[in-house]
Amino acid sequence: MAEGVHVNGRRKGLVQYFNQEGGYGFITPYGDQDTVYVRAEDIETEDKVLSEGQQVTFALELGEGRFEARHVRP
């Protein structure tokens, strides 16, 4: 996974897809082509929803066999 853009240990990226009903989606970190899985419970807003094309920052953590976005903020 590429280094991407870091801000205080966080990464920046764009939301590629978010399923509101399912509560999950995918973020593409800047400087990388691999998407990162995100769950609604890891979004740090009251409504727990993201929009496609939205810029976000997040902490990248290794989840169950894949990288996942945690502590996601618009």
N, C-alpha and C positions, 0 to 999 in steps of 0.2 A: 504494500500500500504506500502510495506516495506521501511525501511530507505535507503537501497542501499549505494552507495559510493558517497560522496559529495566532491566537490572541490570548495572552495570559494562560497558556496551556489548553486553550479551547480551539476548536477548528471552525472554519466558516464553510458554508455550503448552500446549495439550493435544493429545495424540496422538489423532487421529480414526480412523486405520486403520493397521495394520501387518501385512504379509504375511511371516511368518517364513521360509517356503520361498523366496520371491522375494527377500527381503532388502531390502524397501523399504516406505515408507509415507508418511503425510501428517500434518502437524502444523498446527493452527489457532492462530496467535498470538493472545494476548489482545488485544482491541480491534480485531480484524480478522476478516473473514469469508472471506478468501481462504486456501486451504490452501497449505502449503509442503511440497515434496517432501523426503524424507529417505531416505538409503541406510544400510544396516546398517554399512558401513565408517566412517560419520561418527558413530556412537554410541560414546561414551567409557565403555563398561562392558565387562567381560570377555566376557559372553554375546552382546553386539551385538543385543539384542532389546528392543522396546518393547511396552507393553500399551495397548490402547484405553482412553482416559480418563485415562491417566497424565500428570501435570504434568512438563514438562521445561523446561530452559533451552537456548538454542542461539545460535549466531552466524548471522546471515542473510547469505547471499552470492548474487550473481547467477551462476547456472550457465549451462548451454547453453540460453539463451532463456527461462529461468524462475528464480525465486528458489528457493534450496535451503537447508535447515537443515544446518549444519556444526557440529562440536564439540558434539554433543548430549549433555546430561547430565540424568539423572533428578533 
